[in-house]
Amino acid sequence: MKELERDIHTIDAEGKTPGRLATYIAKVLIGKHKPTYTPNLDAGDHVQVINASKMKLTGKKVEQKVYHHHTTFASGLRTVSLKTLMSSRPSEVLVRAVSRMLPKNKLRNERMKRLLIKN
């Protein structure tokens, strides 16, 4: 079998919204932009994102959007607002958006390893 050739895509996130950026990144990580796309193979490319802290957020998302996760312990629901997440770890906003746009299967973790985000 022929070795996969993976390119490196560098994306400047300055002035772009996280959702539209995440859809493009997910498409490249999956490999749908290639003519040799096969759903059961992980043939996507590497993605490097720069200026993640300069992403543009529209509307009232900064005040209203909240991320939830549960620790699986009793009373373990943890919430963090988009405002605090953008101030402390702006790359995490994009990581969560891309991760949730990828298919929920065994290839997801390997695809996420090819994503590199720099603030």
MOPAC internal coordinates of N, CA, C and O (Angstrom, degrees):
PM7 1SCF
backbone

  N    0.0000 0     0.00 0     0.00 0    0    0    0
  C    1.4456 1     0.00 0     0.00 0    1    0    0
  C    1.5280 1   109.56 1     0.00 0    2    1    0
  O    1.2310 1   120.94 1   -37.09 1    3    2    1
  N    1.3027 1   115.80 1   142.91 1    3    2    1
  C    1.4593 1   121.97 1  -177.24 1    5    3    2
  C    1.5260 1   110.90 1   -75.35 1    6    5    3
  O    1.2310 1   120.98 1   -39.46 1    7    6    5
  N    1.3296 1   115.74 1   140.54 1    7    6    5
  C    1.4708 1   121.49 1   178.75 1    9    7    6
  C    1.5286 1   110.11 1   -68.84 1   10    9    7
  O    1.2310 1   120.83 1   -40.41 1   11   10    9
  N    1.3274 1   116.02 1   139.59 1   11   10    9
  C    1.4612 1   120.79 1   179.28 1   13   11   10
  C    1.5176 1   110.90 1   -72.77 1   14   13   11
  O    1.2310 1   120.83 1   -43.20 1   15   14   13
  N    1.3054 1   116.03 1   136.80 1   15   14   13
  C    1.4635 1   121.00 1   174.66 1   17   15   14
  C    1.5192 1   107.93 1  -100.43 1   18   17   15
  O    1.2310 1   120.85 1   -62.69 1   19   18   17
  N    1.3169 1   115.97 1   117.31 1   19   18   17
  C    1.4612 1   120.58 1  -179.40 1   21   19   18
  C    1.5235 1   109.26 1  -109.98 1   22   21   19
  O    1.2310 1   121.20 1   -55.32 1   23   22   21
  N    1.3235 1   115.31 1   124.68 1   23   22   21
  C    1.4561 1   121.13 1   176.87 1   25   23   22
  C    1.5242 1   109.25 1   -88.89 1   26   25   23
  O    1.2310 1   121.01 1   -12.85 1   27   26   25
  N    1.3273 1   115.68 1   167.15 1   27   26   25
  C    1.4663 1   121.37 1   175.14 1   29   27   26
  C    1.5229 1   107.81 1  -113.46 1   30   29   27
  O    1.2310 1   120.87 1   -60.49 1   31   30   29
  N    1.3279 1   115.95 1   119.51 1   31   30   29
  C    1.4606 1   121.94 1   178.37 1   33   31   30
  C    1.5236 1   107.83 1  -101.14 1   34   33   31
  O    1.2310 1   120.26 1   -56.63 1   35   34   33
  N    1.3334 1   117.10 1   123.37 1   35   34   33
  C    1.4563 1   121.54 1   177.51 1   37   35   34
  C    1.5274 1   107.99 1  -104.91 1   38   37   35
  O    1.2310 1   121.13 1   -54.00 1   39   38   37
  N    1.3379 1   115.45 1   126.00 1   39   38   37
  C    1.4589 1   121.51 1  -176.12 1   41   39   38
  C    1.5167 1   109.00 1  -122.32 1   42   41   39
  O    1.2310 1   120.64 1   -47.60 1   43   42   41
  N    1.3377 1   116.37 1   132.40 1   43   42   41
  C    1.4591 1   121.65 1   175.10 1   45   43   42
  C    1.5215 1   107.61 1   -93.45 1   46   45   43
  O    1.2310 1   119.95 1   -61.44 1   47   46   45
  N    1.3325 1   117.70 1   118.56 1   47   46   45
  C    1.4580 1   122.48 1  -175.06 1   49   47   46
  C    1.5216 1   113.01 1   -89.43 1   50   49   47
  O    1.2310 1   119.63 1  -178.35 1   51   50   49
  N    1.3009 1   118.31 1     1.65 1   51   50   49
  C    1.4654 1   121.01 1  -176.65 1   53   51   50
  C    1.5240 1   110.39 1   -65.19 1   54   53   51
  O    1.2310 1   120.87 1   -56.64 1   55   54   53
  N    1.3487 1   115.95 1   123.36 1   55   54   53
  C    1.4567 1   122.05 1   177.56 1   57   55   54
  C    1.5170 1   114.81 1    80.25 1   58   57   55
  O    1.2310 1   119.38 1  -176.95 1   59   58   57
  N    1.3216 1   118.79 1     3.05 1   59   58   57
  C    1.4631 1   121.74 1  -179.65 1   61   59   58
  C    1.5203 1   109.75 1  -103.33 1   62   61   59
  O    1.2310 1   120.89 1   -28.73 1   63   62   61
  N    1.3355 1   115.91 1   151.27 1   63   62   61
  C    1.4589 1   119.97 1   179.37 1   65   63   62
  C    1.5285 1   109.80 1   -83.48 1   66   65   63
  O    1.2310 1   119.93 1   -33.72 1   67   66   65
  N    1.3275 1   117.74 1   146.28 1   67   66   65
  C    1.4701 1   120.93 1  -176.01 1   69   67   66
  C    1.5246 1   114.08 1   -60.53 1   70   69   67
  O    1.2310 1   119.86 1   141.82 1   71   70   69
  N    1.3245 1   117.88 1   -38.18 1   71   70   69
  C    1.4564 1   120.57 1  -176.54 1   73   71   70
  C    1.5137 1   113.42 1   -67.22 1   74   73   71
  O    1.2310 1   120.43 1   133.14 1   75   74   73
  N    1.3232 1   116.79 1   -46.86 1   75   74   73
  C    1.4630 1   120.55 1  -179.63 1   77   75   74
  C    1.5231 1   110.83 1   -68.24 1   78   77   75
  O    1.2310 1   121.15 1   145.39 1   79   78   77
  N    1.3168 1   115.40 1   -34.61 1   79   78   77
  C    1.4586 1   120.37 1   177.03 1   81   79   78
  C    1.5303 1   110.48 1   -67.51 1   82   81   79
  O    1.2310 1   120.82 1   139.54 1   83   82   81
  N    1.3243 1   116.03 1   -40.46 1   83   82   81
  C    1.4704 1   120.88 1  -178.29 1   85   83   82
  C    1.5259 1   111.79 1   -66.97 1   86   85   83
  O    1.2310 1   119.74 1   145.74 1   87   86   85
  N    1.3308 1   118.10 1   -34.26 1   87   86   85
  C    1.4594 1   119.48 1   178.85 1   89   87   86
  C    1.5187 1   110.84 1   -66.64 1   90   89   87
  O    1.2310 1   120.18 1   139.92 1   91   90   89
  N    1.3174 1   117.26 1   -40.08 1   91   90   89
  C    1.4590 1   120.35 1   178.33 1   93   91   90
  C    1.5300 1   110.77 1   -67.14 1   94   93   91
  O    1.2310 1   120.60 1   136.65 1   95   94   93
  N    1.3406 1   116.45 1   -43.35 1   95   94   93
  C    1.4653 1   121.09 1   179.91 1   97   95   94
  C    1.5306 1   110.51 1   -62.22 1   98   97   95
  O    1.2310 1   120.27 1   137.07 1   99   98   97
  N    1.3386 1   117.09 1   -42.93 1   99   98   97
  C    1.4597 1   120.97 1  -179.89 1  101   99   98
  C    1.5262 1   110.54 1   -62.78 1  102  101   99
  O    1.2310 1   120.46 1   140.40 1  103  102  101
  N    1.3241 1   116.73 1   -39.60 1  103  102  101
  C    1.4631 1   120.56 1   179.38 1  105  103  102
  C    1.5316 1   111.16 1   -63.29 1  106  105  103
  O    1.2310 1   120.44 1   139.46 1  107  106  105
  N    1.3276 1   116.76 1   -40.54 1  107  106  105
  C    1.4632 1   120.93 1   179.80 1  109  107  106
  C    1.5304 1   110.74 1   -71.11 1  110  109  107
  O    1.2310 1   119.70 1   139.48 1  111  110  109
  N    1.3332 1   118.18 1   -40.52 1  111  110  109
  C    1.4618 1   121.28 1   179.38 1  113  111  110
  C    1.5261 1   111.73 1   -64.32 1  114  113  111
  O    1.2310 1   120.39 1   144.47 1  115  114  113
  N    1.3287 1   116.85 1   -35.53 1  115  114  113
  C    1.4576 1   121.14 1   179.16 1  117  115  114
  C    1.5245 1   110.51 1   -73.98 1  118  117  115
  O    1.2310 1   120.75 1   143.37 1  119  118  117
  N    1.3324 1   116.17 1   -36.63 1  119  118  117
  C    1.4556 1   120.93 1  -179.37 1  121  119  118
  C    1.5112 1   113.42 1   102.80 1  122  121  119
  O    1.2310 1   119.97 1  -163.74 1  123  122  121
  N    1.3374 1   117.66 1    16.26 1  123  122  121
  C    1.4620 1   121.14 1  -177.52 1  125  123  122
  C    1.5280 1   112.76 1   -70.67 1  126  125  123
  O    1.2310 1   120.05 1   165.62 1  127  126  125
  N    1.3106 1   117.51 1   -14.38 1  127  126  125
  C    1.4622 1   120.37 1   179.84 1  129  127  126
  C    1.5290 1   111.88 1   -80.98 1  130  129  127
  O    1.2310 1   120.03 1   171.76 1  131  130  129
  N    1.3213 1   117.55 1    -8.24 1  131  130  129
  C    1.4603 1   122.02 1  -178.30 1  133  131  130
  C    1.5274 1   110.45 1   -95.94 1  134  133  131
  O    1.2310 1   120.31 1   -32.51 1  135  134  133
  N    1.3166 1   117.01 1   147.49 1  135  134  133
  C    1.4711 1   118.93 1   177.57 1  137  135  134
  C    1.5353 1   112.92 1   -71.08 1  138  137  135
  O    1.2310 1   120.06 1   165.32 1  139  138  137
  N    1.3312 1   117.49 1   -14.68 1  139  138  137
  C    1.4658 1   121.26 1  -179.60 1  141  139  138
  C    1.5230 1   112.28 1   -97.07 1  142  141  139
  O    1.2310 1   120.07 1  -156.46 1  143  142  141
  N    1.3472 1   117.47 1    23.54 1  143  142  141
  C    1.4677 1   121.70 1  -177.78 1  145  143  142
  C    1.5215 1   111.16 1   -61.22 1  146  145  143
  O    1.2310 1   121.34 1   -48.85 1  147  146  145
  N    1.3298 1   115.05 1   131.15 1  147  146  145
  C    1.4629 1   122.70 1   173.78 1  149  147  146
  C    1.5258 1   106.92 1  -134.16 1  150  149  147
  O    1.2310 1   119.77 1   -53.51 1  151  150  149
  N    1.3469 1   118.04 1   126.49 1  151  150  149
  C    1.4697 1   120.23 1  -174.29 1  153  151  150
  C    1.5219 1   115.31 1   -58.87 1  154  153  151
  O    1.2310 1   119.75 1   148.33 1  155  154  153
  N    1.3439 1   118.07 1   -31.67 1  155  154  153
  C    1.4581 1   119.25 1  -174.93 1  157  155  154
  C    1.5274 1   113.15 1   -92.51 1  158  157  155
  O    1.2310 1   119.51 1  -179.40 1  159  158  157
  N    1.3373 1   118.55 1     0.60 1  159  158  157
  C    1.4591 1   121.48 1   178.26 1  161  159  158
  C    1.5169 1   110.21 1  -111.14 1  162  161  159
  O    1.2310 1   121.14 1   -34.27 1  163  162  161
  N    1.3113 1   115.43 1   145.73 1  163  162  161
  C    1.4567 1   120.86 1   177.74 1  165  163  162
  C    1.5246 1   107.97 1   -95.14 1  166  165  163
  O    1.2310 1   120.38 1   -94.26 1  167  166  165
  N    1.3271 1   116.88 1    85.74 1  167  166  165
  C    1.4635 1   121.99 1  -174.20 1  169  167  166
  C    1.5182 1   112.01 1  -113.41 1  170  169  167
  O    1.2310 1   119.89 1  -158.19 1  171  170  169
  N    1.3290 1   117.82 1    21.81 1  171  170  169
  C    1.4633 1   121.29 1  -178.00 1  173  171  170
  C    1.5112 1   112.31 1   -76.70 1  174  173  171
  O    1.2310 1   121.12 1    -4.63 1  175  174  173
  N    1.3202 1   115.47 1   175.37 1  175  174  173
  C    1.4549 1   122.70 1  -177.66 1  177  175  174
  C    1.5231 1   110.96 1  -104.48 1  178  177  175
  O    1.2310 1   121.17 1    -7.43 1  179  178  177
  N    1.3307 1   115.37 1   172.57 1  179  178  177
  C    1.4598 1   122.24 1   174.48 1  181  179  178
  C    1.5267 1   109.03 1   -81.70 1  182  181  179
  O    1.2310 1   120.32 1   -34.37 1  183  182  181
  N    1.3273 1   117.00 1   145.63 1  183  182  181
  C    1.4599 1   121.63 1   178.31 1  185  183  182
  C    1.5187 1   108.33 1  -128.07 1  186  185  183
  O    1.2310 1   121.28 1   -50.50 1  187  186  185
  N    1.3230 1   115.16 1   129.50 1  187  186  185
  C    1.4559 1   121.91 1   177.41 1  189  187  186
  C    1.5295 1   107.35 1  -120.08 1  190  189  187
  O    1.2310 1   120.47 1   -57.27 1  191  190  189
  N    1.3271 1   116.71 1   122.73 1  191  190  189
  C    1.4592 1   122.01 1  -177.74 1  193  191  190
  C    1.5210 1   108.51 1  -111.40 1  194  193  191
  O    1.2310 1   120.57 1   -49.52 1  195  194  193
  N    1.3315 1   116.52 1   130.48 1  195  194  193
  C    1.4649 1   121.15 1   176.96 1  197  195  194
  C    1.5281 1   109.17 1  -115.63 1  198  197  195
  O    1.2310 1   120.41 1   -21.73 1  199  198  197
  N    1.3156 1   116.82 1   158.27 1  199  198  197
  C    1.4693 1   124.59 1   179.59 1  201  199  198
  C    1.5274 1   112.34 1    60.33 1  202  201  199
  O    1.2310 1   119.75 1  -136.89 1  203  202  201
  N    1.3106 1   118.09 1    43.11 1  203  202  201
  C    1.4648 1   121.38 1  -179.84 1  205  203  202
  C    1.5233 1   111.66 1   -67.34 1  206  205  203
  O    1.2310 1   119.84 1   153.51 1  207  206  205
  N    1.3136 1   117.90 1   -26.49 1  207  206  205
  C    1.4639 1   120.31 1  -179.73 1  209  207  206
  C    1.5254 1   112.41 1   -74.88 1  210  209  207
  O    1.2310 1   119.91 1   169.52 1  211  210  209
  N    1.3352 1   117.78 1   -10.48 1  211  210  209
  C    1.4633 1   121.32 1  -178.61 1  213  211  210
  C    1.5214 1   112.18 1  -104.65 1  214  213  211
  O    1.2310 1   120.35 1  -158.16 1  215  214  213
  N    1.3370 1   116.94 1    21.84 1  215  214  213
  C    1.4665 1   120.63 1   176.96 1  217  215  214
  C    1.5200 1   109.34 1   -67.89 1  218  217  215
  O    1.2310 1   121.15 1   -29.18 1  219  218  217
  N    1.3236 1   115.41 1   150.82 1  219  218  217
  C    1.4609 1   121.37 1  -179.43 1  221  219  218
  C    1.5253 1   108.93 1   -96.47 1  222  221  219
  O    1.2310 1   120.59 1   -49.58 1  223  222  221
  N    1.3140 1   116.48 1   130.42 1  223  222  221
  C    1.4553 1   121.68 1   176.60 1  225  223  222
  C    1.5219 1   108.26 1  -111.40 1  226  225  223
  O    1.2310 1   120.40 1   -50.96 1  227  226  225
  N    1.3242 1   116.84 1   129.04 1  227  226  225
  C    1.4583 1   120.64 1  -174.80 1  229  227  226
  C    1.5235 1   111.22 1  -102.75 1  230  229  227
  O    1.2310 1   121.22 1   -19.37 1  231  230  229
  N    1.3084 1   115.27 1   160.63 1  231  230  229
  C    1.4635 1   121.48 1   175.29 1  233  231  230
  C    1.5164 1   112.71 1    65.92 1  234  233  231
  O    1.2310 1   121.30 1    32.47 1  235  234  233
  N    1.3289 1   115.11 1  -147.53 1  235  234  233
  C    1.4607 1   121.59 1  -178.16 1  237  235  234
  C    1.5232 1   112.34 1   -99.45 1  238  237  235
  O    1.2310 1   120.47 1  -160.77 1  239  238  237
  N    1.3401 1   116.70 1    19.23 1  239  238  237
  C    1.4614 1   120.10 1  -177.39 1  241  239  238
  C    1.5258 1   112.81 1   -59.65 1  242  241  239
  O    1.2310 1   120.39 1   145.27 1  243  242  241
  N    1.3222 1   116.87 1   -34.73 1  243  242  241
  C    1.4620 1   120.27 1  -176.89 1  245  243  242
  C    1.5244 1   110.59 1   -59.32 1  246  245  243
  O    1.2310 1   120.30 1   139.62 1  247  246  245
  N    1.3208 1   117.03 1   -40.38 1  247  246  245
  C    1.4726 1   120.09 1  -179.24 1  249  247  246
  C    1.5187 1   112.91 1   -88.56 1  250  249  247
  O    1.2310 1   119.58 1   149.04 1  251  250  249
  N    1.3439 1   118.40 1   -30.96 1  251  250  249
  C    1.4572 1   120.51 1  -168.77 1  253  251  250
  C    1.5274 1   114.94 1   -99.92 1  254  253  251
  O    1.2310 1   119.08 1   150.21 1  255  254  253
  N    1.3141 1   119.35 1   -29.79 1  255  254  253
  C    1.4669 1   120.89 1  -174.19 1  257  255  254
  C    1.5278 1   110.73 1   -72.99 1  258  257  255
  O    1.2310 1   120.97 1   -46.23 1  259  258  257
  N    1.3254 1   115.75 1   133.77 1  259  258  257
  C    1.4581 1   122.33 1  -178.08 1  261  259  258
  C    1.5233 1   108.55 1  -133.39 1  262  261  259
  O    1.2310 1   120.35 1   -45.01 1  263  262  261
  N    1.3324 1   116.94 1   134.99 1  263  262  261
  C    1.4546 1   122.49 1   175.98 1  265  263  262
  C    1.5254 1   108.59 1  -100.07 1  266  265  263
  O    1.2310 1   120.87 1   -44.24 1  267  266  265
  N    1.3430 1   115.93 1   135.76 1  267  266  265
  C    1.4678 1   121.84 1  -179.24 1  269  267  266
  C    1.5244 1   109.88 1  -116.71 1  270  269  267
  O    1.2310 1   120.52 1   -33.25 1  271  270  269
  N    1.3116 1   116.61 1   146.75 1  271  270  269
  C    1.4588 1   121.67 1   164.84 1  273  271  270
  C    1.5193 1   108.12 1  -151.75 1  274  273  271
  O    1.2310 1   120.68 1   -25.33 1  275  274  273
  N    1.3073 1   116.30 1   154.67 1  275  274  273
  C    1.4573 1   121.41 1  -176.45 1  277  275  274
  C    1.5181 1   109.14 1  -117.40 1  278  277  275
  O    1.2310 1   120.95 1   -42.56 1  279  278  277
  N    1.3230 1   115.79 1   137.44 1  279  278  277
  C    1.4572 1   121.68 1  -177.70 1  281  279  278
  C    1.5256 1   112.67 1   -83.04 1  282  281  279
  O    1.2310 1   120.09 1   175.91 1  283  282  281
  N    1.3252 1   117.43 1    -4.09 1  283  282  281
  C    1.4659 1   127.03 1  -175.83 1  285  283  282
  C    1.5216 1   113.10 1    71.44 1  286  285  283
  O    1.2310 1   119.97 1  -174.77 1  287  286  285
  N    1.3163 1   117.67 1     5.23 1  287  286  285
  C    1.4518 1   121.59 1   171.41 1  289  287  286
  C    1.5232 1   108.63 1   -97.36 1  290  289  287
  O    1.2310 1   120.59 1   -16.28 1  291  290  289
  N    1.3333 1   116.48 1   163.72 1  291  290  289
  C    1.4530 1   120.09 1   177.93 1  293  291  290
  C    1.5285 1   109.81 1   -61.58 1  294  293  291
  O    1.2310 1   120.71 1   -42.82 1  295  294  293
  N    1.3075 1   116.24 1   137.18 1  295  294  293
  C    1.4756 1   123.41 1  -176.59 1  297  295  294
  C    1.5240 1   110.76 1    56.87 1  298  297  295
  O    1.2310 1   120.30 1  -140.76 1  299  298  297
  N    1.3076 1   117.04 1    39.24 1  299  298  297
  C    1.4518 1   120.82 1  -174.45 1  301  299  298
  C    1.5154 1   115.13 1  -101.24 1  302  301  299
  O    1.2310 1   119.89 1  -163.49 1  303  302  301
  N    1.3319 1   117.82 1    16.51 1  303  302  301
  C    1.4562 1   119.87 1   179.37 1  305  303  302
  C    1.5230 1   109.35 1   -75.36 1  306  305  303
  O    1.2310 1   120.74 1   -60.53 1  307  306  305
  N    1.3284 1   116.18 1   119.47 1  307  306  305
  C    1.4632 1   121.31 1  -179.99 1  309  307  306
  C    1.5179 1   108.69 1  -112.55 1  310  309  307
  O    1.2310 1   120.74 1   -43.60 1  311  310  309
  N    1.3136 1   116.19 1   136.40 1  311  310  309
  C    1.4570 1   120.85 1   178.60 1  313  311  310
  C    1.5196 1   109.20 1  -126.72 1  314  313  311
  O    1.2310 1   121.54 1   -33.91 1  315  314  313
  N    1.3306 1   114.67 1   146.09 1  315  314  313
  C    1.4543 1   120.91 1   175.63 1  317  315  314
  C    1.5270 1   106.60 1  -140.72 1  318  317  315
  O    1.2310 1   120.46 1   -44.56 1  319  318  317
  N    1.3149 1   116.72 1   135.44 1  319  318  317
  C    1.4590 1   119.97 1  -177.93 1  321  319  318
  C    1.5256 1   110.44 1   -82.21 1  322  321  319
  O    1.2310 1   120.99 1   -20.45 1  323  322  321
  N    1.3098 1   115.71 1   159.55 1  323  322  321
  C    1.4564 1   121.47 1   179.60 1  325  323  322
  C    1.5281 1   110.51 1   -63.96 1  326  325  323
  O    1.2310 1   120.78 1   146.29 1  327  326  325
  N    1.3109 1   116.11 1   -33.71 1  327  326  325
  C    1.4647 1   120.59 1  -179.48 1  329  327  326
  C    1.5289 1   111.61 1   -62.41 1  330  329  327
  O    1.2310 1   120.24 1   133.19 1  331  330  329
  N    1.3339 1   117.15 1   -46.81 1  331  330  329
  C    1.4648 1   119.81 1  -179.56 1  333  331  330
  C    1.5230 1   111.36 1   -71.60 1  334  333  331
  O    1.2310 1   120.40 1   146.17 1  335  334  333
  N    1.3343 1   116.84 1   -33.83 1  335  334  333
  C    1.4606 1   120.35 1   178.96 1  337  335  334
  C    1.5247 1   111.39 1   -68.38 1  338  337  335
  O    1.2310 1   120.28 1   140.97 1  339  338  337
  N    1.3286 1   117.06 1   -39.03 1  339  338  337
  C    1.4710 1   120.69 1   178.47 1  341  339  338
  C    1.5235 1   111.19 1   -68.21 1  342  341  339
  O    1.2310 1   120.05 1   146.75 1  343  342  341
  N    1.3168 1   117.52 1   -33.25 1  343  342  341
  C    1.4634 1   119.81 1  -179.49 1  345  343  342
  C    1.5263 1   111.92 1   -76.87 1  346  345  343
  O    1.2310 1   120.08 1   146.04 1  347  346  345
  N    1.3406 1   117.44 1   -33.96 1  347  346  345
  C    1.4618 1   119.12 1  -177.68 1  349  347  346
  C    1.5326 1   112.80 1   -93.08 1  350  349  347
  O    1.2310 1   120.07 1   131.36 1  351  350  349
  N    1.3362 1   117.47 1   -48.64 1  351  350  349
  C    1.4740 1   121.66 1  -177.63 1  353  351  350
  C    1.5277 1   110.01 1  -138.50 1  354  353  351
  O    1.2310 1   119.38 1   -97.61 1  355  354  353
  N    1.3318 1   118.78 1    82.39 1  355  354  353
  C    1.4634 1   120.15 1  -177.61 1  357  355  354
  C    1.5265 1   113.77 1   -64.25 1  358  357  355
  O    1.2310 1   120.20 1   154.38 1  359  358  357
  N    1.3151 1   117.22 1   -25.62 1  359  358  357
  C    1.4652 1   118.88 1   179.49 1  361  359  358
  C    1.5285 1   111.31 1   -70.05 1  362  361  359
  O    1.2310 1   120.00 1   153.78 1  363  362  361
  N    1.3188 1   117.61 1   -26.22 1  363  362  361
  C    1.4648 1   121.76 1  -178.92 1  365  363  362
  C    1.5343 1   111.64 1   -65.14 1  366  365  363
  O    1.2310 1   120.23 1   149.15 1  367  366  365
  N    1.3319 1   117.16 1   -30.85 1  367  366  365
  C    1.4637 1   120.70 1   178.07 1  369  367  366
  C    1.5228 1   109.61 1   -62.40 1  370  369  367
  O    1.2310 1   120.58 1   134.80 1  371  370  369
  N    1.3140 1   116.49 1   -45.20 1  371  370  369
  C    1.4564 1   121.05 1  -179.90 1  373  371  370
  C    1.5288 1   111.83 1   -71.25 1  374  373  371
  O    1.2310 1   120.10 1   143.47 1  375  374  373
  N    1.3128 1   117.42 1   -36.53 1  375  374  373
  C    1.4714 1   121.25 1   178.10 1  377  375  374
  C    1.5182 1   110.14 1   -62.20 1  378  377  375
  O    1.2310 1   120.17 1   135.63 1  379  378  377
  N    1.3234 1   117.27 1   -44.37 1  379  378  377
  C    1.4626 1   120.56 1  -179.95 1  381  379  378
  C    1.5262 1   111.25 1   -66.05 1  382  381  379
  O    1.2310 1   120.20 1   140.22 1  383  382  381
  N    1.3256 1   117.23 1   -39.78 1  383  382  381
  C    1.4615 1   120.49 1  -179.90 1  385  383  382
  C    1.5265 1   111.02 1   -65.35 1  386  385  383
  O    1.2310 1   120.12 1   134.92 1  387  386  385
  N    1.3252 1   117.37 1   -45.08 1  387  386  385
  C    1.4667 1   121.05 1  -179.55 1  389  387  386
  C    1.5208 1   110.55 1   -66.85 1  390  389  387
  O    1.2310 1   119.92 1   136.01 1  391  390  389
  N    1.3113 1   117.75 1   -43.99 1  391  390  389
  C    1.4588 1   121.90 1  -177.92 1  393  391  390
  C    1.5246 1   111.23 1   -60.48 1  394  393  391
  O    1.2310 1   120.50 1   141.38 1  395  394  393
  N    1.3208 1   116.64 1   -38.62 1  395  394  393
  C    1.4546 1   119.85 1  -178.55 1  397  395  394
  C    1.5194 1   112.52 1   -78.86 1  398  397  395
  O    1.2310 1   119.78 1   166.23 1  399  398  397
  N    1.3305 1   118.02 1   -13.77 1  399  398  397
  C    1.4679 1   121.00 1   176.69 1  401  399  398
  C    1.5242 1   112.44 1   -91.60 1  402  401  399
  O    1.2310 1   120.20 1   165.40 1  403  402  401
  N    1.3124 1   117.23 1   -14.60 1  403  402  401
  C    1.4617 1   120.12 1   177.20 1  405  403  402
  C    1.5260 1   109.65 1   -79.70 1  406  405  403
  O    1.2310 1   120.14 1   -26.69 1  407  406  405
  N    1.3316 1   117.35 1   153.31 1  407  406  405
  C    1.4653 1   119.59 1   177.02 1  409  407  406
  C    1.5313 1   110.96 1   -61.69 1  410  409  407
  O    1.2310 1   120.86 1   -38.06 1  411  410  409
  N    1.3146 1   115.96 1   141.94 1  411  410  409
  C    1.4627 1   121.13 1  -178.44 1  413  411  410
  C    1.5218 1   109.48 1   -84.83 1  414  413  411
  O    1.2310 1   120.81 1  -101.63 1  415  414  413
  N    1.3351 1   116.06 1    78.37 1  415  414  413
  C    1.4586 1   120.49 1  -179.69 1  417  415  414
  C    1.5215 1   109.71 1  -142.37 1  418  417  415
  O    1.2310 1   120.28 1     9.90 1  419  418  417
  N    1.3285 1   117.07 1  -170.10 1  419  418  417
  C    1.4630 1   121.50 1  -174.15 1  421  419  418
  C    1.5192 1   113.22 1   -70.83 1  422  421  419
  O    1.2310 1   119.60 1   163.64 1  423  422  421
  N    1.3144 1   118.37 1   -16.36 1  423  422  421
  C    1.4595 1   121.54 1  -179.12 1  425  423  422
  C    1.5255 1   112.83 1   -85.64 1  426  425  423
  O    1.2310 1   119.98 1   169.86 1  427  426  425
  N    1.3170 1   117.64 1   -10.14 1  427  426  425
  C    1.4644 1   121.74 1  -173.74 1  429  427  426
  C    1.5255 1   113.14 1   -61.08 1  430  429  427
  O    1.2310 1   119.36 1   134.71 1  431  430  429
  N    1.3301 1   118.83 1   -45.29 1  431  430  429
  C    1.4622 1   121.38 1  -177.96 1  433  431  430
  C    1.5168 1   111.75 1   -65.53 1  434  433  431
  O    1.2310 1   120.18 1   140.21 1  435  434  433
  N    1.3197 1   117.26 1   -39.79 1  435  434  433
  C    1.4599 1   120.59 1   178.59 1  437  435  434
  C    1.5227 1   111.02 1   -66.11 1  438  437  435
  O    1.2310 1   120.42 1   143.75 1  439  438  437
  N    1.3030 1   116.80 1   -36.25 1  439  438  437
  C    1.4664 1   120.37 1   177.97 1  441  439  438
  C    1.5246 1   110.96 1   -68.75 1  442  441  439
  O    1.2310 1   120.38 1   140.48 1  443  442  441
  N    1.3118 1   116.87 1   -39.52 1  443  442  441
  C    1.4663 1   120.01 1  -179.30 1  445  443  442
  C    1.5298 1   111.49 1   -68.31 1  446  445  443
  O    1.2310 1   119.70 1   153.86 1  447  446  445
  N    1.3267 1   118.18 1   -26.14 1  447  446  445
  C    1.4659 1   121.08 1   177.90 1  449  447  446
  C    1.5215 1   111.86 1   -67.25 1  450  449  447
  O    1.2310 1   120.40 1   157.63 1  451  450  449
  N    1.3400 1   116.83 1   -22.37 1  451  450  449
  C    1.4597 1   120.83 1   179.75 1  453  451  450
  C    1.5236 1   112.57 1   -87.18 1  454  453  451
  O    1.2310 1   119.97 1  -175.51 1  455  454  453
  N    1.3197 1   117.67 1     4.49 1  455  454  453
  C    1.4631 1   121.88 1   178.49 1  457  455  454
  C    1.5229 1   109.64 1  -100.58 1  458  457  455
  O    1.2310 1   120.25 1   -56.83 1  459  458  457
  N    1.3269 1   117.13 1   123.17 1  459  458  457
  C    1.4567 1   123.27 1   178.75 1  461  459  458
  C    1.5164 1   108.48 1  -122.13 1  462  461  459
  O    1.2310 1   120.41 1   -57.23 1  463  462  461
  N    1.3375 1   116.83 1   122.77 1  463  462  461
  C    1.4668 1   121.19 1  -177.04 1  465  463  462
  C    1.5201 1   108.49 1  -119.75 1  466  465  463
  O    1.2310 1   121.41 1   -52.12 1  467  466  465
  N    1.3286 1   114.90 1   127.88 1  467  466  465
  C    1.4669 1   121.82 1   177.01 1  469  467  466
  C    1.5202 1   108.82 1  -115.88 1  470  469  467
  O    1.2310 1   120.87 1   -42.37 1  471  470  469
  N    1.3222 1   115.94 1   137.63 1  471  470  469
  C    1.4585 1   119.63 1   178.32 1  473  471  470
  C    1.4853 1   108.03 1   -82.21 1  474  473  471
  O    1.2310 1   120.10 1   180.00 1  475  474  473

